[in-house]
Amino acid sequence: DQQVKQNSPSLSVQEGRISILNCDYTNSMFDYFLWYKKYPAEGPTFLISISSIKDKNEDGRFTVFLNKSAKHLSLHIVPSQPGDSAVYFCAASDTGNQFYFGTGTSLTVIP
Amino acid sequence: DTGVSQDPRHKITKRGQNVTFRCDPISEHNRLYWYRQTLGQGPEFLTYFQNEAQLEKSRLLSDRFSAERPKGSFSTLEIQRTEQGDSAMYLCASSSASGQETQYFGPGTRLLVL
C-alpha cells in the first residue's frame, strides 16, 4: 500500500527553466514532509522539508509547496542546473519515527 | 567526514550465507534507522533505534533479519540464510531527538545474492 506516490517516473527540463516535481499522499495524519535527492551509488541527500502548519518553504533555488486539502506537495527548482540531474524522492511522516517514501522522479536537466 | 558511514559499500554473497552490515551514525544523533531500497522503489523502512533500544520493526523485517545497536552508537544489520530476494541497497540513516527531525542517510550497502 503506497501511501506516498510520485506518478512521474521521469522529467526533462532545459537548463535555466523551472523544474516541478510532484508528490501525492493518502494519509491525512502525515504532518512532516521532506524532499531528498539521490545520485547513483549514493544515499539520499536531504534537500528541504515542510511542516503541515506551513504551505510553503523556500531555500535558495528550492521551494516546496504543500496543499493539505489536496494531499499534494511539489518541489520547484528554479533555475534548473545540470547538476540538479538526479532522482528526487518525497517522504512523509506522521510521528517523526517512520518515513514513507515515494518511488522517485528522475530529473534530467539538459544543458 | 562526520556524516553517516556504512560498511561494506558492496557485498556479493551466495544464497544461504549470512551477511552483516555496519552503520556508524552522526555522533550526536541518538536515533538510527535501517531502510531497504530495491530498483525503481523508494527506501522502505525496516527498523529504528533510539539509543540502544529497538523501538519499531516493519513487517518487512523477517525472522532472518536482526539488527542491534548494543552501545547506542553504531548498529549492525544481519541477514541469515540470504535469499535472492534480499538483493537490494540497505540504507542507514540517523537523526537527533524525536518529532520532526530530518533523517540523514549514509551511502548504503549494496547486497547481491547469487
Chai-1 contact restraints between the chains, C-beta under 6 A:
chainA,res_idxA,chainB,res_idxB,connection_type,confidence,min_distance_angstrom,max_distance_angstrom,comment,restraint_id
A,Y32,B,Q100,contact,1.0,0.0,6.0,A-B,restraint_1
A,E42,B,P107,contact,1.0,0.0,6.0,A-B,restraint_2
A,G43,B,L91,contact,1.0,0.0,6.0,A-B,restraint_3
A,G43,B,F105,contact,1.0,0.0,6.0,A-B,restraint_4
A,G43,B,G106,contact,1.0,0.0,6.0,A-B,restraint_5
A,G43,B,P107,contact,1.0,0.0,6.0,A-B,restraint_6
A,G43,B,G108,contact,1.0,0.0,6.0,A-B,restraint_7
A,P44,B,F105,contact,1.0,0.0,6.0,A-B,restraint_8
A,F46,B,T102,contact,1.0,0.0,6.0,A-B,restraint_9
A,F89,B,G42,contact,1.0,0.0,6.0,A-B,restraint_10
A,G96,B,S98,contact,1.0,0.0,6.0,A-B,restraint_11
A,G96,B,G99,contact,1.0,0.0,6.0,A-B,restraint_12
A,G96,B,Q100,contact,1.0,0.0,6.0,A-B,restraint_13
A,Q98,B,F45,contact,1.0,0.0,6.0,A-B,restraint_14
A,F101,B,G42,contact,1.0,0.0,6.0,A-B,restraint_15
A,F101,B,P43,contact,1.0,0.0,6.0,A-B,restraint_16
A,G102,B,G42,contact,1.0,0.0,6.0,A-B,restraint_17
A,T103,B,Q41,contact,1.0,0.0,6.0,A-B,restraint_18
A,T103,B,G42,contact,1.0,0.0,6.0,A-B,restraint_19
A,G104,B,G42,contact,1.0,0.0,6.0,A-B,restraint_20
